[in-house]
């Protein structure tokens, strides 16, 4: 029996040693994180959890701005573009009494209401890369909608040789009477193609991002409107879906696609000749300036209502630039 107790005692010593080493390894990893002793502010930023390189660059920019301004930046990832999930995340941030909240709105009504609640609680709020609508008296950081539309129009003209019947796919803002962003983007597109008499926007389609209906909608566009020979997308997640339907229907070469965003699938479709090109946001700058603008708000400084960041345009001719921007510098 005494040997049994000795064996158990030895096993206990080994277990304690393993736990000590394990905790030490955790401490070593934590030491590698940016030191933020007594952060001045605590910000919560609602982000998405997918393979779009937008988010890795966005978080890198926001984190570096947080380190510069001594701000603890907490990212809350959501998996789907669901306004209810965003509302829940913001409610939790309000209960945590944070100093600042930033979101990318996915609809009009719930986003306005929850951000107003945050503001009433004394929390500074801001939106970023807002592809839905303009919220009065709430600052936003991101790409200029008109510039995105204009760049899409220029790319459409280059893809079609100045002759095209265009279908535009926009996201549903949540209500029928508030589509300012999409109108501004469409205004830029129409301005760009206005000098080409053989180019026109034939149809505008609204996509409900919560219904995962991009395949169904794209199929309907192509089969019910044979005159459509160019599709302009306004969403990074839906762009690859549009391209895949064009492939499935055997319309590669017959229908040009101008995408949005820099998803890996999108860049692959451009490389393979399925798509002509895409417009992408400078997500590092958006993340960086989201935190900088929030910090200025917390310090009582006046900031601009719109902080516009740059955009990138990618075609098969400059895919190397995409790799330099979104792949090689992620360390």
C-alpha positions, -999 to +999 in steps of 0.1 A: +000+000+000+028+024+008+041+020-027+007+030-040+007+061-020+042+069-032+032+065-068+002+087-063+023+114-046+048+113-074+020+116-100+007+146-081+041+163-082+043+157-119+008+171-124+016+202-104+048+207-125+029+204-157+003+230-146+031+254-136+047+250-170+013+255-187+006+287-168+041+299-175+035+294-212+003+314-210+022+342-193+049+341-220+023+345-247+006+373-229+039+391-226+040+393-264+008+413-265+010+451-267+013+465-231-016+487-221-012+496-185-041+517-173-057+523-207-073+556-211-104+543-229-121+510-236-137+507-271-158+478-285-158+474-323-183+450-338-166+431-366-172+400-388-158+366-386-151+354-421-122+350-446-124+385-461-089+401-457-108+433-450-111+423-414-075+413-407-063+446-421-091+465-403-082+450-370-045+456-375-052+493-382-075+496-352-051+478-329-021+500-339-042+532-334-053+518-300-017+513-290-008+548-301-037+564-281-035+541-251-069+526-258-080+490-251-097+479-284-120+449-280-132+432-312-166+414-310-168+391-340-202+382-355-207+355-381-236+368-401-248+402-413-278+401-389-289+434-374-303+415-343-269+401-336-254+435-338-280+449-315-273+422-289-235+429-291-240+466-286-264+460-257-237+440-240-212+468-246-235+493-231-240+471-200-202+469-198-200+507-196-174+510-223-162+544-236-168+540-273-186+517-297-181+513-335-203+493-358-209+487-395-247+490-398-267+464-417-300+481-416-316+514-409-341+510-380-323+488-355-289+505-360-303+539-354-322+528-323-293+509-306-267+536-313-291+562-299-293+541-267-256+540-265-253+577-270-280+583-243-258+562-220-229+586-225-210+563-249-193+578-279-205+560-311-193+559-347-200+538-378-175+526-403-177+515-440-214+522-438-229+507-470-265+512-459-274+548-451-264+580-435-273+585-398-277+622-390-253+635-363-233+603-362-198+604-376-187+577-401-153+565-414-149+547-447-149+547-484-166+576-503-197+561-518-196+583-549-160+574-556-168+537-553-197+541-578-176+562-602-147+537-601-172+509-608-186+528-638-151+534-652-143+497-647-175+487-664-167+509-694-133+493-697-147+458-694-174+463-720-157+487-745-183+513-736-213+492-746-233+474-719-267+468-704-260+469-667-277+452-637-268+466-603-272+446-571-275+466-539-281+456-503-315+461-487-312+489-461-340+475-440-367+501-450-380+513-483-375+550-479-338+552-469-314+543-496-291+573-496-259+554-497-270+533-526-283+563-544-249+581-540-230+550-552-254+548-582-250+585-589-212+579-592-217+549-615-241+569-637-217+598-639-189+576-650-208+560-678-226+591-689-201+598-717-209+563-732-242+565-751-243+527-755-241+520-717-271+521-694-282+507-661-312+486-671-321+471-637-314+477-600-319+447-577-322+447-540-306+418-521-316+408-486-283+398-471-300+378-443-317+355-468-286+341-485-304+347-519-276+358-541-276+326-561-313+328-567-313+365-576-283+362-600-299+333-617-331+353-622-312+383-635-295+362-662-324+340-672-351+366-672-332+394-687-311+382-717-302+417-726-281+421-694-244+416-702-227+433-672-234+430-634-221+454-608-220+441-572-219+462-541-211+436-514-178+417-508-195+385-496-220+383-525-196+390-553-181+355-554-217+341-555-225+361-585-194+349-603-202+313-595-237+315-610-222+330-642-199+299-643-227+275-636-249+289-663-221+289-689-221+326-693-184+333-687-173+357-715-209+367-722-215+386-689-189+409-674-188+413-636-176+443-616-172+432-580-167+448-546-142+437-519-111+416-520-123+381-509-098+355-520-124+339-542-130+372-559-094+376-567-092+340-580-122+347-604-104+378-617-072+358-623-092+331-641-110+356-663-145+351-649-146+386-635-131+418-650-123+435-617-133+447-582-133+478-560-118+473-525-117+495-494-085+506-476-095+486-446-063+493-426-070+530-429-106+525-419-097+506-388-070+530-378-092+561-382-122+545-365-102+543-333-085+577-338-119+594-344-135+577-314-105+587-292-109+623-304-146+622-295-138+609-260-114+638-256-140+663-266-125+672-299-145+682-330-143+656-358-156+655-393-189+640-400-174+619-428-139+607-427-133+594-463-106+568-469-090+556-502-102+527-524-083+502-545-092+490-580-080+455-590-080+438-624-060+410-639-033+436-648-025+446-612-032+415-591+004+417-578-007+449-560-034+430-542-009+405-529+014+433-517-014+451-499-035+423-485-012+393-482+025+401-478+020+427-451-001+408-426+027+401-402 
